[in-house]
Amino acid sequence: MPQHVMGDKPFVSMPQLVLPSPPSALDDRCGHTPSSRRASLSLGALRPATHSPLDSCSQPLCQPRAQKHGARTLCYTAAGPRSSECGWRAFTPKCLQALNTPRGFLGFLCAASFLQGMTVNGFINTVITSIERRYDLHSYQSGLIASTYDLAACLCLTFVSYFGGNGHKPRWLGWGVLLMGAGSLVFALPHFTTGPYQVEVDEGLGLCRANRSVACGNRASSLSSYRLVFMLGQFLHGAGATPLYTLGVTYLDENVKSSYSPVYIAIFYTAAILGPAAGYLIGGALLNIYTEIGRRTELTTESPLWVGAWWVGFLGTGAAAFFIAVPILGYPRQLPGSQRYVAMRASETHQLKDRGPQAARSPGFGKTIRDLPLSIWLLLKNPVFILLCLAGATEATLIAGMSTFGPKFLESQFSLSTSEAATLFGYLVVPAGGGGTFLGGFFVNKLKLRGSSIIKFCLTCSLTSLLAILVFFAHCPNVPMAGVTAHHNGSVLPEGHLELTAACNAACSCGPGHYSPVCGSDGLMYYSPCHAGCLEVAPPGPGGQKVYRDCRCVLQNFSSGFGHATAGKCTSTCQSKPLLLVFIFVVITFTFLSSIPALTATLRCVGDQQRSFALGIQWIVVRTLGGIPGPIAFGWLIDKACLLWQDQCGQQGSCFLYQNATMSRYMLIAGLVYKVLGFLFFAAAYVLYTCLPGSPQGLEASLPSQSSASDSPSDLQGAPSDLQSNV
């Protein structure tokens, strides 16, 4: 991370490197070490007293010190009285200074990441099926909507990470949160600009004798064009969230002791993982409310035409983003007490001065656009960094694809409603994603993993999730559907052949315009009550479930009369359901368990002044190769598994029914390909990290010799540098 933080005031709070000069030429604020003590001065002299990870803000500002490093003297001073105060321009009330701590900033940053995760990875993934139904979208189109977030991030990351790394990070973060809130409001806009969602449903509609075809009239067939509005909202989401995982991470790392960084950053990333979990749960609950709030409808949540209140969550998160952004904008460039950590990183950087060209070791490197090509070139020449980026891209492809279509996968496999599938997926993500992310940072700190040990840990996690993904060999069989997967007599129908019309319903003249599946008493599912040949509907029972009688296509084995059918899909009796859920949980856990260690390894293999920029470049690679194509590719594969498409006046709409075996097979192939690639990239990074001459591993091994004999192992872990920090 660049140490030359630019401010509104002179650089009085930052380390200054001056050549040796007579004592009289030195500023009186800089302590001058007597020559008799210079030989024993080490990094340990710069370390603050031991304190808890969340109390680093309670220490007083470090006193001016000087340290000899060969022919140079390191000198730094305390910050100005107002340069590190919390507030907005001249308005800096004393009551706000209690929040001007790493813990206070962490709280607001966690709130922002929680909100971002809940919106982008929670609500959007939960409501994607409802949006497809409401606006006649295919899965690959909804995947394109999801990928627009990563596209925006790719376009903004270079600019934000390079210039924001040298600028006022809290202001970049605050304006980003505001932009993210605007994206949520734009995403909810189509609900208010389209007409009300109306579906004609009454007791007689769809029955054999009273079947009426749905008139096309002037029905708007251009609803799918609203995908452009959704893409605009996602673009604003991506642009606004860009500073969070680059500038937010480095700002935390700059303002706390490096041995405590894993705790702070793990909490930050855990909040980002818990956000989607809350999004799945809250979004699933909102989908139980009809999209036109206040209007009565005969549709039930089990109906394939049901559209829940998908837009409500975006209004809430949009408003919350504006409230969270205001306090973030009030934080200073540096938190009180952060100067000691800057000086320690600067001293460590001079020990590693032989790495890279002389220009890259200059304190002013990275401030102007002229240094951008050299910064990029230095990262491209770092093979470990490139391999870690590629490993992250393979993991991101699966995460993006599964998070977008995971609820749809559960809905199809277990024959669930959209709300039930979203809620179940949320129950998986809460402990698996959140727990895995936090435990990853905890293990790095607790086990004191360094260098190659961290990459080896990532390698183990990748191998475990690779083995667990083999569970997609199993799948839940489709409930047999007359005319789609089975003949009306129950025999198997060849895949790809539709025979919705049979002798039992030929006189009903059933059209494909009204899809309302019913479950017959013979165990078969039918396209609609008309296709089941039902003649009348019984009054709703105690549970409110509608029952159709005298269904000519429903065979009865125990009487001469016709059978009955119940509204909704047939219940799945899948024996593989527990196995699928357990191993999906394992895949999610070990995928996220390696996220913080992988981030740690990235920060340890790049120069100190390039840390923010390196994270930005890594996110560009991850999103370009993983986040953007992931949802599109998975959506395309899921479309290939569709058995029954919606027919809207001759135009193909969304998919009604999927082939479960085909869907699982595609998931297995995609999972194996990307998991194997990720494992190979981690393995290559481990080999290069440990074996290349002048690798960071060798440099780390030499660091203890730079410290005094009294330094404890924990103190050595606390020496912040690009190779020593724990994230």
NUTORVEX-894479 format. One record per residue (C-alpha): x, y, z. Coordinates in steps of 0.5 Angstrom, whole numbers. Layout:
east X north Y up Z $
...
***
This chain:
east 0 north 0 up 0 $
east 3 north 7 up -2 $
east 5 north 10 up 4 $
east 5 north 17 up 2 $
east -2 north 19 up 3 $
east -4 north 26 up 1 $
east -8 north 30 up 5 $
east -11 north 37 up 5 $
east -5 north 39 up 10 $
east 2 north 39 up 9 $
east 6 north 32 up 10 $
east 7 north 33 up 18 $
east 4 north 26 up 20 $
east 8 north 22 up 15 $
east 15 north 19 up 15 $
east 20 north 23 up 12 $
east 26 north 20 up 10 $
east 32 north 25 up 10 $
east 40 north 24 up 9 $
east 44 north 24 up 15 $
east 46 north 31 up 17 $
east 49 north 35 up 23 $
east 44 north 35 up 29 $
east 43 north 42 up 28 $
east 40 north 41 up 21 $
east 35 north 36 up 24 $
east 28 north 39 up 26 $
east 27 north 39 up 34 $
east 21 north 35 up 33 $
east 26 north 29 up 31 $
east 29 north 25 up 36 $
east 37 north 24 up 35 $
east 39 north 17 up 37 $
east 46 north 17 up 40 $
east 52 north 14 up 36 $
east 53 north 9 up 42 $
east 46 north 6 up 41 $
east 45 north 6 up 34 $
east 48 north -1 up 33 $
east 42 north -4 up 38 $
east 36 north 0 up 35 $
east 32 north -5 up 32 $
east 25 north -6 up 29 $
east 23 north -8 up 36 $
east 24 north -1 up 39 $
east 18 north 2 up 34 $
east 13 north -3 up 37 $
east 7 north 0 up 41 $
east 5 north -4 up 48 $
east 1 north -10 up 47 $
east -6 north -9 up 47 $
east -12 north -13 up 44 $
east -14 north -13 up 37 $
east -20 north -8 up 37 $
east -16 north -3 up 42 $
east -11 north -1 up 37 $
east -14 north 6 up 37 $
east -14 north 7 up 45 $
east -6 north 8 up 45 $
east -3 north 15 up 44 $
east 0 north 18 up 38 $
east 7 north 15 up 38 $
east 12 north 20 up 40 $
east 17 north 22 up 34 $
east 23 north 17 up 34 $
east 29 north 16 up 29 $
east 32 north 10 up 26 $
east 38 north 9 up 23 $
east 38 north 4 up 16 $
east 45 north 4 up 14 $
east 46 north 11 up 11 $
east 39 north 14 up 12 $
east 35 north 16 up 18 $
east 28 north 15 up 19 $
east 24 north 20 up 22 $
east 16 north 22 up 23 $
east 12 north 26 up 27 $
east 5 north 26 up 30 $
east -1 north 29 up 26 $
east -3 north 36 up 26 $
east -9 north 37 up 31 $
east -15 north 37 up 26 $
east -12 north 33 up 21 $
east -14 north 26 up 24 $
east -21 north 29 up 27 $
east -27 north 26 up 25 $
east -32 north 31 up 22 $
east -35 north 34 up 16 $
east -30 north 40 up 14 $
east -30 north 45 up 20 $
east -35 north 41 up 23 $
east -32 north 36 up 28 $
east -36 north 36 up 34 $
east -32 north 32 up 40 $
east -38 north 27 up 41 $
east -36 north 24 up 34 $
east -29 north 23 up 36 $
east -31 north 17 up 40 $
east -32 north 14 up 34 $
east -26 north 16 up 31 $
east -22 north 9 up 32 $
east -21 north 3 up 28 $
east -27 north 0 up 31 $
east -31 north 5 up 30 $
east -29 north 5 up 22 $
east -30 north -2 up 22 $
east -37 north -2 up 24 $
east -39 north 3 up 19 $
east -35 north -1 up 14 $
east -38 north -7 up 16 $
east -45 north -4 up 15 $
east -43 north -2 up 8 $
east -41 north -9 up 6 $
east -47 north -12 up 9 $
east -51 north -8 up 5 $
east -47 north -9 up -1 $
east -48 north -17 up 0 $
east -55 north -16 up 2 $
east -57 north -12 up -5 $
east -52 north -15 up -10 $
east -51 north -22 up -8 $
east -57 north -23 up -4 $
east -64 north -20 up -6 $
east -62 north -20 up -14 $
east -60 north -27 up -13 $
east -67 north -29 up -10 $
east -71 north -25 up -14 $
east -68 north -27 up -21 $
east -73 north -32 up -22 $
east -79 north -27 up -21 $
east -76 north -22 up -25 $
east -75 north -27 up -31 $
east -83 north -29 up -30 $
east -85 north -21 up -29 $
east -81 north -19 up -35 $
east -80 north -25 up -40 $
east -73 north -26 up -39 $
east -69 north -32 up -41 $
east -64 north -35 up -36 $
east -58 north -32 up -40 $
east -61 north -25 up -40 $
east -62 north -25 up -32 $
east -54 north -28 up -32 $
east -52 north -22 up -36 $
east -56 north -17 up -31 $
east -52 north -21 up -26 $
east -45 north -20 up -30 $
east -46 north -12 up -31 $
east -44 north -11 up -23 $
east -37 north -14 up -25 $
east -37 north -11 up -31 $
east -37 north -4 up -28 $
east -32 north -6 up -23 $
east -27 north -8 up -28 $
east -28 north -1 up -31 $
east -27 north 3 up -25 $
east -22 north -2 up -21 $
east -16 north 1 up -24 $
east -18 north 8 up -23 $
east -21 north 7 up -16 $
east -15 north 3 up -14 $
east -9 north 7 up -17 $
east -12 north 14 up -15 $
east -16 north 12 up -9 $
east -10 north 9 up -6 $
east -6 north 16 up -6 $
east -13 north 20 up -4 $
east -18 north 21 up 2 $
east -20 north 14 up 2 $
east -26 north 15 up 7 $
east -29 north 20 up 2 $
east -28 north 15 up -4 $
east -31 north 10 up 0 $
east -37 north 14 up 2 $
east -39 north 17 up -5 $
east -38 north 10 up -7 $
east -44 north 8 up -2 $
east -48 north 13 up -4 $
east -47 north 11 up -12 $
east -49 north 4 up -9 $
east -55 north 7 up -6 $
east -57 north 10 up -13 $
east -56 north 3 up -16 $
east -61 north 0 up -12 $
east -67 north 5 up -13 $
east -66 north 5 up -20 $
east -66 north -3 up -20 $
east -73 north -2 up -17 $
east -75 north 3 up -22 $
east -79 north -2 up -27 $
east -84 north -4 up -22 $
east -86 north 3 up -22 $
east -86 north 5 up -29 $
east -89 north -1 up -32 $
east -97 north -3 up -31 $
east -100 north -7 up -26 $
east -98 north -14 up -26 $
east -105 north -17 up -28 $
east -107 north -25 up -28 $
east -114 north -27 up -30 $
east -115 north -33 up -25 $
east -122 north -35 up -23 $
east -125 north -42 up -21 $
east -127 north -43 up -28 $
east -121 north -41 up -32 $
east -117 north -47 up -34 $
east -123 north -52 up -33 $
east -124 north -57 up -39 $
east -131 north -54 up -41 $
east -130 north -47 up -39 $
east -123 north -46 up -42 $
east -121 north -40 up -45 $
east -115 north -38 up -49 $
east -111 north -32 up -46 $
east -112 north -26 up -51 $
east -106 north -23 up -54 $
east -109 north -17 up -56 $
east -104 north -11 up -55 $
east -100 north -15 up -49 $
east -93 north -11 up -48 $
east -88 north -16 up -51 $
east -83 north -11 up -50 $
east -82 north -12 up -43 $
east -76 north -16 up -44 $
east -73 north -9 up -46 $
east -73 north -7 up -38 $
east -67 north -11 up -37 $
east -63 north -5 up -40 $
east -66 north -1 up -33 $
east -63 north -7 up -29 $
east -57 north -7 up -32 $
east -56 north 0 up -31 $
east -58 north -1 up -23 $
east -53 north -7 up -23 $
east -47 north -2 up -26 $
east -48 north 3 up -21 $
east -48 north -2 up -16 $
east -41 north -5 up -19 $
east -38 north 2 up -19 $
east -40 north 4 up -12 $
east -38 north -2 up -9 $
east -31 north -2 up -12 $
east -27 north 2 up -7 $
east -30 north -3 up -1 $
east -26 north -9 up -3 $
east -19 north -5 up -5 $
east -19 north 2 up -1 $
east -23 north -1 up 5 $
east -18 north -7 up 6 $
east -12 north -3 up 6 $
east -15 north 3 up 10 $
east -16 north -2 up 15 $
east -9 north -5 up 15 $
east -6 north 2 up 15 $
east -9 north 4 up 21 $
east -8 north -2 up 26 $
east -2 north -7 up 28 $
east -1 north -12 up 22 $
east -1 north -18 up 27 $
east -9 north -16 up 28 $
east -10 north -14 up 21 $
east -13 north -21 up 20 $
east -18 north -20 up 25 $
east -21 north -14 up 23 $
east -21 north -16 up 15 $
east -24 north -23 up 17 $
east -30 north -19 up 21 $
east -30 north -14 up 15 $
east -31 north -20 up 10 $
east -35 north -24 up 14 $
east -40 north -18 up 14 $
east -40 north -18 up 7 $
east -42 north -26 up 7 $
east -47 north -25 up 12 $
east -50 north -20 up 8 $
east -52 north -25 up 2 $
east -55 north -29 up 7 $
east -60 north -24 up 10 $
east -61 north -22 up 3 $
east -64 north -29 up 2 $
east -68 north -30 up 8 $
east -71 north -23 up 7 $
east -72 north -23 up 0 $
east -75 north -30 up 1 $
east -80 north -27 up 6 $
east -82 north -21 up 1 $
east -83 north -26 up -4 $
east -89 north -29 up 0 $
east -92 north -22 up -1 $
east -96 north -21 up -8 $
east -92 north -16 up -12 $
east -98 north -11 up -13 $
east -98 north -10 up -5 $
east -106 north -8 up -3 $
east -109 north -12 up -9 $
east -112 north -18 up -8 $
east -111 north -24 up -13 $
east -113 north -31 up -13 $
east -106 north -34 up -15 $
east -102 north -37 up -9 $
east -94 north -37 up -8 $
east -94 north -44 up -11 $
east -97 north -42 up -17 $
east -92 north -41 up -23 $
east -95 north -35 up -25 $
east -94 north -32 up -18 $
east -89 north -26 up -17 $
east -87 north -23 up -10 $
east -85 north -16 up -8 $
east -78 north -17 up -11 $
east -78 north -9 up -11 $
east -79 north -8 up -4 $
east -72 north -10 up -1 $
east -68 north -5 up -6 $
east -72 north 1 up -4 $
east -70 north -1 up 3 $
east -63 north -2 up 2 $
east -62 north 4 up -3 $
east -65 north 9 up 3 $
east -60 north 5 up 8 $
east -54 north 7 up 4 $
east -55 north 14 up 4 $
east -55 north 14 up 12 $
east -49 north 9 up 12 $
east -45 north 14 up 7 $
east -45 north 20 up 11 $
east -41 north 18 up 17 $
east -36 north 14 up 13 $
east -35 north 21 up 9 $
east -33 north 24 up 16 $
east -27 north 20 up 17 $
east -20 north 23 up 16 $
east -15 north 21 up 12 $
east -11 north 17 up 18 $
east -14 north 15 up 24 $
east -11 north 17 up 31 $
east -5 north 13 up 32 $
east -4 north 10 up 25 $
east 3 north 14 up 25 $
east 7 north 8 up 28 $
east 5 north 3 up 23 $
east 6 north 7 up 17 $
east 13 north 8 up 20 $
east 14 north 1 up 21 $
east 12 north -1 up 14 $
east 17 north 4 up 12 $
east 23 north 1 up 16 $
east 21 north -6 up 13 $
east 21 north -3 up 6 $
east 28 north -1 up 6 $
east 30 north -7 up 8 $
east 27 north -10 up 2 $
east 30 north -5 up -2 $
east 33 north -9 up -7 $
east 27 north -11 up -10 $
east 24 north -8 up -16 $
east 27 north -2 up -20 $
east 30 north 4 up -16 $
east 24 north 8 up -19 $
east 19 north 4 up -16 $
east 22 north 5 up -9 $
east 22 north 12 up -9 $
east 17 north 15 up -4 $
east 13 north 19 up -9 $
east 12 north 13 up -14 $
east 5 north 12 up -16 $
east 2 north 19 up -15 $
east 2 north 21 up -22 $
east -1 north 17 up -28 $
east 6 north 17 up -31 $
east 8 north 11 up -26 $
east 2 north 7 up -28 $
east 5 north 3 up -34 $
east 11 north 1 up -29 $
east 6 north -1 up -23 $
east 3 north -5 up -28 $
east 9 north -8 up -31 $
east 12 north -10 up -24 $
east 5 north -14 up -22 $
east 5 north -17 up -29 $
east 13 north -19 up -28 $
east 10 north -23 up -21 $
east 9 north -30 up -23 $
east 6 north -31 up -16 $
east 1 north -25 up -16 $
east -1 north -27 up -23 $
east -3 north -35 up -21 $
east -6 north -32 up -15 $
east -11 north -28 up -19 $
east -12 north -34 up -24 $
east -14 north -38 up -18 $
east -19 north -33 up -15 $
east -22 north -32 up -22 $
east -23 north -40 up -22 $
east -27 north -39 up -15 $
east -30 north -33 up -17 $
east -33 north -36 up -23 $
east -37 north -42 up -19 $
east -39 north -37 up -13 $
east -42 north -32 up -18 $
east -45 north -38 up -22 $
east -48 north -42 up -16 $
east -50 north -36 up -12 $
east -54 north -33 up -18 $
east -58 north -40 up -20 $
east -57 north -43 up -13 $
east -64 north -42 up -11 $
east -67 north -44 up -18 $
east -63 north -51 up -18 $
east -66 north -52 up -11 $
east -73 north -50 up -13 $
east -72 north -55 up -19 $
east -69 north -61 up -16 $
east -73 north -61 up -10 $
east -80 north -58 up -13 $
east -80 north -52 up -8 $
east -83 north -45 up -9 $
east -79 north -39 up -11 $
east -79 north -37 up -4 $
east -78 north -44 up 0 $
east -72 north -45 up -5 $
east -69 north -38 up -3 $
east -70 north -39 up 4 $
east -67 north -46 up 4 $
east -61 north -43 up 0 $
east -60 north -37 up 5 $
east -60 north -43 up 11 $
east -54 north -46 up 7 $
east -50 north -39 up 6 $
east -51 north -36 up 13 $
east -46 north -42 up 17 $
east -42 north -44 up 11 $
east -40 north -37 up 7 $
east -40 north -33 up 14 $
east -37 north -38 up 18 $
east -32 north -40 up 13 $
east -29 north -33 up 11 $
east -29 north -32 up 19 $
east -25 north -38 up 20 $
east -20 north -37 up 14 $
east -18 north -30 up 18 $
east -18 north -34 up 25 $
east -13 north -39 up 22 $
east -8 north -35 up 19 $
east -8 north -31 up 26 $
east -8 north -36 up 31 $
east -3 north -41 up 27 $
east 1 north -35 up 25 $
east 1 north -38 up 18 $
east 7 north -34 up 14 $
east 8 north -35 up 6 $
east 8 north -42 up 3 $
east 4 north -44 up 9 $
east -2 north -40 up 7 $
east -2 north -42 up 0 $
east -1 north -49 up 2 $
east -7 north -48 up 7 $
east -11 north -45 up 0 $
east -9 north -51 up -3 $
east -12 north -56 up 2 $
east -18 north -52 up 2 $
east -19 north -52 up -6 $
east -18 north -60 up -6 $
east -23 north -61 up -1 $
east -28 north -57 up -4 $
east -26 north -61 up -11 $
east -28 north -67 up -8 $
east -34 north -65 up -5 $
east -37 north -62 up -12 $
east -37 north -69 up -14 $
east -44 north -70 up -10 $
east -47 north -67 up -17 $
east -47 north -74 up -19 $
east -53 north -75 up -15 $
east -59 north -71 up -17 $
east -67 north -71 up -15 $
east -71 north -75 up -21 $
east -76 north -70 up -24 $
east -84 north -71 up -22 $
east -87 north -74 up -28 $
east -91 north -69 up -32 $
east -96 north -72 up -37 $
east -94 north -70 up -44 $
east -87 north -67 up -42 $
east -83 north -73 up -39 $
east -89 north -78 up -39 $
east -95 north -81 up -43 $
east -101 north -80 up -40 $
east -102 north -87 up -38 $
east -95 north -86 up -34 $
east -90 north -89 up -39 $
east -84 north -85 up -40 $
east -84 north -80 up -46 $
east -77 north -79 up -50 $
east -74 north -73 up -48 $
east -75 north -67 up -53 $
east -82 north -70 up -55 $
east -88 north -66 up -52 $
east -95 north -69 up -52 $
east -100 north -64 up -48 $
east -106 north -66 up -52 $
east -108 north -73 up -51 $
east -115 north -77 up -53 $
east -117 north -75 up -45 $
east -117 north -68 up -46 $
east -117 north -67 up -54 $
east -125 north -64 up -53 $
east -122 north -59 up -48 $
east -118 north -55 up -54 $
east -113 north -53 up -48 $
east -108 north -48 up -50 $
east -101 north -47 up -48 $
east -103 north -40 up -45 $
east -105 north -42 up -38 $
east -100 north -46 up -35 $
east -102 north -48 up -28 $
east -99 north -54 up -26 $
east -104 north -59 up -22 $
east -102 north -66 up -18 $
east -106 north -71 up -20 $
east -108 north -77 up -15 $
east -105 north -82 up -20 $
east -98 north -78 up -18 $
east -97 north -75 up -25 $
east -97 north -67 up -26 $
east -101 north -64 up -31 $
east -100 north -57 up -35 $
east -106 north -55 up -32 $
east -113 north -57 up -30 $
east -115 north -57 up -37 $
east -110 north -61 up -39 $
east -112 north -66 up -34 $
east -119 north -66 up -37 $
east -122 north -63 up -30 $
east -129 north -61 up -31 $
east -131 north -58 up -24 $
east -127 north -55 up -18 $
east -129 north -56 up -11 $
east -129 north -51 up -5 $
east -122 north -50 up -2 $
east -121 north -55 up 4 $
east -119 north -53 up 11 $
east -112 north -52 up 8 $
east -114 north -47 up 3 $
east -111 north -52 up -3 $
east -116 north -52 up -9 $
east -118 north -59 up -11 $
east -121 north -60 up -18 $
east -126 north -66 up -19 $
east -128 north -71 up -25 $
east -121 north -70 up -28 $
east -121 north -75 up -35 $
east -114 north -76 up -35 $
east -113 north -78 up -28 $
east -114 north -85 up -28 $
east -117 north -89 up -22 $
east -115 north -96 up -20 $
east -120 north -97 up -14 $
east -126 north -94 up -18 $
east -129 north -93 up -24 $
east -130 north -86 up -24 $
east -125 north -81 up -26 $
east -119 north -78 up -21 $
east -118 north -71 up -18 $
east -112 north -66 up -18 $
east -109 north -61 up -13 $
east -107 north -55 up -15 $
east -99 north -54 up -15 $
east -93 north -58 up -16 $
east -93 north -65 up -14 $
east -89 north -66 up -8 $
east -82 north -69 up -9 $
east -80 north -75 up -5 $
east -72 north -75 up -7 $
east -68 north -79 up -3 $
east -61 north -75 up -5 $
east -64 north -69 up -2 $
east -60 north -69 up 5 $
east -53 north -72 up 1 $
east -54 north -66 up -4 $
east -55 north -61 up 2 $
east -49 north -63 up 6 $
east -44 north -63 up 1 $
east -46 north -57 up -2 $
east -45 north -54 up 5 $
east -38 north -57 up 5 $
east -37 north -54 up -2 $
east -39 north -47 up 0 $
east -35 north -47 up 7 $
east -28 north -49 up 4 $
east -29 north -45 up -2 $
east -30 north -39 up 3 $
east -25 north -41 up 8 $
east -19 north -40 up 3 $
east -22 north -33 up 1 $
east -18 north -29 up 7 $
east -12 north -33 up 6 $
east -11 north -32 up -1 $
east -12 north -25 up 0 $
east -6 north -25 up 5 $
east -2 north -29 up 0 $
east -3 north -23 up -5 $
east -1 north -18 up 0 $
east 5 north -21 up 2 $
east 8 north -22 up -5 $
east 7 north -15 up -8 $
east 11 north -9 up -6 $
east 9 north -4 up 0 $
east 7 north 1 up -5 $
east 3 north -3 up -9 $
east -2 north -6 up -5 $
east -8 north -2 up -6 $
east -7 north -2 up -14 $
east -5 north -10 up -13 $
east -12 north -11 up -10 $
east -15 north -7 up -16 $
east -11 north -11 up -21 $
east -13 north -17 up -18 $
east -20 north -16 up -18 $
east -20 north -14 up -25 $
east -17 north -21 up -27 $
east -22 north -24 up -22 $
east -28 north -21 up -25 $
east -26 north -21 up -32 $
east -25 north -28 up -32 $
east -29 north -30 up -27 $
east -35 north -26 up -24 $
east -37 north -23 up -31 $
east -37 north -30 up -35 $
east -40 north -34 up -29 $
east -47 north -32 up -29 $
east -48 north -32 up -36 $
east -45 north -39 up -37 $
east -49 north -42 up -32 $
east -55 north -39 up -34 $
east -54 north -41 up -41 $
east -52 north -48 up -39 $
east -59 north -48 up -35 $
east -63 north -46 up -41 $
east -60 north -52 up -44 $
east -63 north -56 up -39 $
east -70 north -53 up -40 $
east -76 north -58 up -42 $
east -82 north -53 up -42 $
east -82 north -46 up -45 $
east -87 north -41 up -44 $
east -91 north -39 up -50 $
east -93 north -32 up -50 $
east -97 north -31 up -57 $
east -92 north -35 up -61 $
east -86 north -32 up -57 $
east -81 north -36 up -52 $
east -82 north -33 up -45 $
east -78 north -36 up -39 $
east -77 north -43 up -37 $
east -83 north -47 up -33 $
east -79 north -54 up -32 $
east -72 north -56 up -32 $
east -69 north -63 up -33 $
east -66 north -65 up -26 $
east -61 north -70 up -29 $
east -58 north -65 up -34 $
east -58 north -59 up -30 $
east -54 north -63 up -25 $
east -49 north -66 up -30 $
east -48 north -59 up -33 $
east -46 north -57 up -26 $
east -42 north -63 up -25 $
east -38 north -61 up -31 $
east -37 north -54 up -30 $
east -35 north -55 up -22 $
east -30 north -60 up -24 $
east -27 north -56 up -29 $
east -26 north -50 up -25 $
east -24 north -53 up -19 $
east -19 north -57 up -22 $
east -16 north -51 up -25 $
east -16 north -47 up -19 $
east -12 north -53 up -15 $
east -7 north -53 up -21 $
east -6 north -45 up -20 $
east -5 north -45 up -12 $
east 0 north -51 up -13 $
east 4 north -47 up -18 $
east 4 north -41 up -14 $
east 6 north -45 up -8 $
east 12 north -48 up -12 $
east 14 north -41 up -15 $
east 13 north -38 up -8 $
east 18 north -43 up -5 $
east 23 north -44 up -10 $
east 24 north -38 up -14 $
east 31 north -34 up -12 $
east 29 north -28 up -9 $
east 22 north -30 up -7 $
east 18 north -27 up -2 $
east 19 north -34 up 2 $
east 27 north -33 up 3 $
east 26 north -25 up 4 $
east 21 north -27 up 10 $
east 26 north -32 up 13 $
east 31 north -26 up 13 $
east 27 north -22 up 17 $
east 28 north -24 up 24 $
east 35 north -23 up 24 $
east 34 north -15 up 23 $
east 30 north -15 up 30 $
east 33 north -15 up 37 $
east 34 north -21 up 41 $
east 29 north -19 up 45 $
east 23 north -19 up 40 $
east 18 north -25 up 41 $
east 15 north -29 up 36 $
east 9 north -25 up 36 $
east 12 north -18 up 36 $
east 16 north -21 up 29 $
east 9 north -23 up 27 $
east 7 north -16 up 28 $
east 12 north -12 up 24 $
east 8 north -9 up 18 $
east 10 north -10 up 11 $
east 8 north -13 up 5 $
east 11 north -19 up 7 $
east 10 north -20 up 14 $
east 3 north -17 up 15 $
east -3 north -22 up 16 $
east -7 north -20 up 11 $
***
